[in-house]
Amino acid sequence: MELQIAQRKRAKIKMALQGPSGSGKTYSALNIALGLCHSWDKIAVIDTENESSHLYAHLGAYNVLGVQSPFTPEKYMEAIDYCVSSGMEVVILDSITHEWENLLDYHSSLTGNSFTNWNKVTPRHNAFVQKILQSPVHIIATIRTKQDYVLSEKNGKAVPEKIGLKSVQRDGLDYEFTLVFDLDCKNMANASKDRTGLFFGKPEQRLSASIGEKISQWCLEELEPQIEYIKERINNASSILELLSLYNQYSQFNDLLLPYYEKRKHILKAGKLSTLTSQLTPTNHE
């Protein structure tokens, strides 16, 4: 065992957008995703909403992976793995409400003791949650909400009373996410959970690409000194071999630094070609 000083490693945001139908969850998720990666072709929507995400195709050429019923946890996990292996940087799960509804239907179909039958459900749900948390990409999950009620006693009678909106997912799931935005029917959002410290307690707002950019900056901010140091070494590399050595040495940052490697490689190749051309060109003497 070894105690270590706490420090935030390079983060991939795991966030949720929850709200009723028509609150703009998918649209908001796409805008945030663009701010996170600045490239539509690096965004994938895992769509369980009858491919409704195609409605926003005018925004950009993002990718859609349609998933059909039954919406098992395993099917979601397979879809996430496929998106990761396809080089996506942001994966939108639209929505994860269907995963929980599927498990509730499965639980109700089981015979025997209802309480002990949860032992057949909970591990599958937990594996799904861990897949989200451990995936090496940004993940934005959308969650439906519905009006919640409690029974209150009035004049000696139990009457239902509205207490607000409740997410249609397993209780406590919101604790797993780094950031949770609640959206209303006017497409305005406020942060109900925020470990980034960027949005909690702030006035409600529409979720735009600039929100994604702020989150991206938070994910990277403590890496900036090291990233700048590596950029300087890349720009000063005097050979392709030295550039390759840096690429292998700092492989954990390759997706971030690839444009800098490519630019320096072209410069080095152009310089080598220029030198070779000058050596092969005959000199005219008077």
KOLTORMAR-713721 format. One record per residue (C-alpha): x, y, z. Coordinates in steps of 0.2 Angstrom, whole numbers, plus 2048, in hexadecimal, padded with zeros to 3 digits. Layout:
N
{rec {X Y Z}},
...
This chain:
286
{rec {800 800 800}},
{rec {805 812 7FD}},
{rec {7FD 822 801}},
{rec {7FD 82F 7F3}},
{rec {7F9 841 7F2}},
{rec {7E8 844 7EB}},
{rec {7E8 84B 7D9}},
{rec {7DC 84B 7CB}},
{rec {7E2 841 7BC}},
{rec {7DC 844 7AA}},
{rec {7C9 843 7AC}},
{rec {7BC 83E 7A0}},
{rec {7AB 846 7A5}},
{rec {79D 83A 7AA}},
{rec {78D 845 7AB}},
{rec {77B 844 7AA}},
{rec {76D 84F 7A3}},
{rec {75C 84B 7AA}},
{rec {74B 853 7A6}},
{rec {73A 84F 7A0}},
{rec {735 84C 78E}},
{rec {738 85C 783}},
{rec {745 864 78F}},
{rec {753 863 782}},
{rec {75E 855 789}},
{rec {764 84E 779}},
{rec {767 85F 771}},
{rec {770 865 780}},
{rec {77B 855 781}},
{rec {780 858 76F}},
{rec {785 86A 772}},
{rec {78F 865 782}},
{rec {797 857 778}},
{rec {79D 863 76A}},
{rec {7A5 86E 778}},
{rec {7AE 85F 77F}},
{rec {7B6 859 76F}},
{rec {7B4 867 762}},
{rec {7B0 859 754}},
{rec {79F 852 750}},
{rec {7A7 843 748}},
{rec {7AE 83E 759}},
{rec {79C 83E 761}},
{rec {791 82F 762}},
{rec {77F 82E 768}},
{rec {779 81D 76F}},
{rec {767 820 76A}},
{rec {759 816 773}},
{rec {74C 823 76F}},
{rec {746 81C 75E}},
{rec {755 825 756}},
{rec {74E 836 75B}},
{rec {760 83D 75C}},
{rec {760 83E 749}},
{rec {754 84D 74B}},
{rec {763 858 74F}},
{rec {76E 853 73F}},
{rec {76E 865 73A}},
{rec {77A 868 748}},
{rec {788 85E 741}},
{rec {78E 84D 73B}},
{rec {78E 843 74B}},
{rec {78C 831 74C}},
{rec {77C 827 752}},
{rec {77C 815 758}},
{rec {76A 810 759}},
{rec {766 803 766}},
{rec {756 7F9 766}},
{rec {74B 7F1 774}},
{rec {74F 7E7 77F}},
{rec {75A 7F5 787}},
{rec {764 7E9 792}},
{rec {773 7F0 79B}},
{rec {77E 7E4 791}},
{rec {778 7EC 781}},
{rec {77D 7FD 787}},
{rec {78E 7F7 78C}},
{rec {791 7EF 77C}},
{rec {78C 800 773}},
{rec {798 80A 77E}},
{rec {7A6 7FE 77A}},
{rec {7A2 7FF 767}},
{rec {7A3 812 768}},
{rec {7B3 812 772}},
{rec {7BB 806 765}},
{rec {7B5 811 757}},
{rec {7BF 820 75E}},
{rec {7B1 82A 765}},
{rec {7B6 838 772}},
{rec {7A4 83B 778}},
{rec {796 82F 77A}},
{rec {785 834 77E}},
{rec {779 827 786}},
{rec {768 82D 780}},
{rec {760 827 78C}},
{rec {765 81C 79A}},
{rec {753 81B 7A1}},
{rec {750 80D 795}},
{rec {75D 802 79E}},
{rec {755 804 7AF}},
{rec {744 801 7A8}},
{rec {74A 7F1 7A0}},
{rec {751 7EB 7B0}},
{rec {741 7EF 7B9}},
{rec {737 7E4 7AC}},
{rec {744 7D6 7AE}},
{rec {742 7D7 7C1}},
{rec {72F 7D6 7C0}},
{rec {730 7C7 7B5}},
{rec {73A 7BD 7C1}},
{rec {732 7B0 7CC}},
{rec {735 7AD 7DF}},
{rec {73A 7BA 7EC}},
{rec {73A 7CC 7E6}},
{rec {747 7D2 7F2}},
{rec {754 7C4 7EE}},
{rec {750 7C6 7DB}},
{rec {759 7D7 7DC}},
{rec {769 7CD 7DD}},
{rec {766 7C8 7CB}},
{rec {763 7DB 7C6}},
{rec {76F 7E5 7D0}},
{rec {780 7DE 7C9}},
{rec {77A 7E1 7B7}},
{rec {776 7F3 7BB}},
{rec {786 7F6 7C5}},
{rec {790 7EF 7B6}},
{rec {787 7FC 7AB}},
{rec {78C 80A 7B7}},
{rec {79E 804 7B8}},
{rec {79F 804 7A5}},
{rec {79A 816 7A4}},
{rec {7A6 81B 7B2}},
{rec {7B5 812 7AB}},
{rec {7B3 816 799}},
{rec {7C2 820 792}},
{rec {7B6 82C 78A}},
{rec {7AB 83B 78F}},
{rec {799 834 792}},
{rec {789 83E 793}},
{rec {77A 834 799}},
{rec {768 83B 797}},
{rec {75B 835 7A3}},
{rec {748 838 7A2}},
{rec {73F 83F 7B1}},
{rec {72D 83E 7B7}},
{rec {722 847 7C4}},
{rec {725 83F 7D5}},
{rec {718 83E 7E3}},
{rec {717 83A 7F5}},
{rec {709 836 800}},
{rec {705 843 80D}},
{rec {6F8 843 81B}},
{rec {6EB 850 819}},
{rec {6DB 850 824}},
{rec {6DF 83F 829}},
{rec {6E0 839 817}},
{rec {6EF 834 80D}},
{rec {6F0 83E 7FD}},
{rec {6FD 83F 7EF}},
{rec {708 84E 7EF}},
{rec {714 854 7E1}},
{rec {726 856 7E7}},
{rec {72E 859 7D6}},
{rec {737 84F 7C8}},
{rec {73F 83E 7CB}},
{rec {74B 836 7BF}},
{rec {746 826 7B7}},
{rec {755 81C 7BD}},
{rec {75B 813 7CC}},
{rec {75B 81D 7DB}},
{rec {76D 825 7DF}},
{rec {773 823 7CD}},
{rec {776 836 7CD}},
{rec {784 834 7DA}},
{rec {78E 82A 7CE}},
{rec {790 839 7C2}},
{rec {79C 847 7C3}},
{rec {78F 854 7BD}},
{rec {77C 853 7BB}},
{rec {772 861 7B3}},
{rec {75F 862 7B6}},
{rec {755 869 7A7}},
{rec {744 870 7A7}},
{rec {737 872 799}},
{rec {73E 882 794}},
{rec {74F 87A 790}},
{rec {757 883 79F}},
{rec {763 879 7AA}},
{rec {76B 87A 7BB}},
{rec {778 86E 7C3}},
{rec {770 863 7D0}},
{rec {781 85B 7D3}},
{rec {792 862 7CE}},
{rec {7A3 85C 7D3}},
{rec {7AC 867 7C7}},
{rec {7A6 877 7D1}},
{rec {7A3 880 7C1}},
{rec {790 880 7C1}},
{rec {788 87D 7D2}},
{rec {77F 88B 7D9}},
{rec {77F 895 7C9}},
{rec {770 89C 7C0}},
{rec {767 890 7B4}},
{rec {76D 891 7A2}},
{rec {76B 888 791}},
{rec {778 87B 78E}},
{rec {783 880 780}},
{rec {794 87B 779}},
{rec {79C 887 784}},
{rec {797 87D 793}},
{rec {7A0 86E 78B}},
{rec {7AF 879 789}},
{rec {7AF 87D 79B}},
{rec {7AE 86B 7A0}},
{rec {7BB 866 794}},
{rec {7C7 873 79C}},
{rec {7C3 86D 7AD}},
{rec {7C8 85B 7A7}},
{rec {7D8 861 7A1}},
{rec {7DD 870 7AC}},
{rec {7E9 867 7B7}},
{rec {7F2 85F 7A9}},
{rec {7F5 86F 7A0}},
{rec {807 871 7A6}},
{rec {80C 860 7A1}},
{rec {803 861 790}},
{rec {80C 872 78C}},
{rec {81D 86A 791}},
{rec {81A 85C 785}},
{rec {814 868 777}},
{rec {825 871 779}},
{rec {82E 861 777}},
{rec {824 85C 768}},
{rec {827 86D 75F}},
{rec {83A 86B 763}},
{rec {83C 859 75D}},
{rec {84A 859 750}},
{rec {846 848 748}},
{rec {837 83C 744}},
{rec {83F 82F 750}},
{rec {83F 83C 75E}},
{rec {82D 840 75B}},
{rec {829 82D 75B}},
{rec {832 82C 76C}},
{rec {827 83A 773}},
{rec {817 832 76C}},
{rec {81B 821 775}},
{rec {821 82A 785}},
{rec {811 834 787}},
{rec {805 828 77F}},
{rec {7F7 82C 78C}},
{rec {7F6 83E 784}},
{rec {7F7 838 772}},
{rec {7E5 83C 76E}},
{rec {7E7 84E 774}},
{rec {7F8 851 76C}},
{rec {7F6 848 75B}},
{rec {7F4 858 751}},
{rec {804 85F 758}},
{rec {80D 84F 754}},
{rec {806 84F 742}},
{rec {80B 862 740}},
{rec {81D 85F 746}},
{rec {81F 84F 73B}},
{rec {81A 858 72C}},
{rec {826 866 730}},
{rec {834 85A 732}},
{rec {830 850 723}},
{rec {82F 860 719}},
{rec {840 866 71F}},
{rec {848 855 71B}},
{rec {841 855 70A}},
{rec {847 867 707}},
{rec {859 862 70D}},
{rec {859 853 702}},
{rec {853 85D 6F3}},
{rec {861 86A 6F5}},
{rec {86E 85C 6F6}},
{rec {867 854 6E5}},
{rec {866 865 6DC}},
{rec {876 868 6D2}},
{rec {87F 879 6D5}},
{rec {882 884 6C6}},
{rec {894 88B 6C6}},
{rec {898 89A 6BA}},
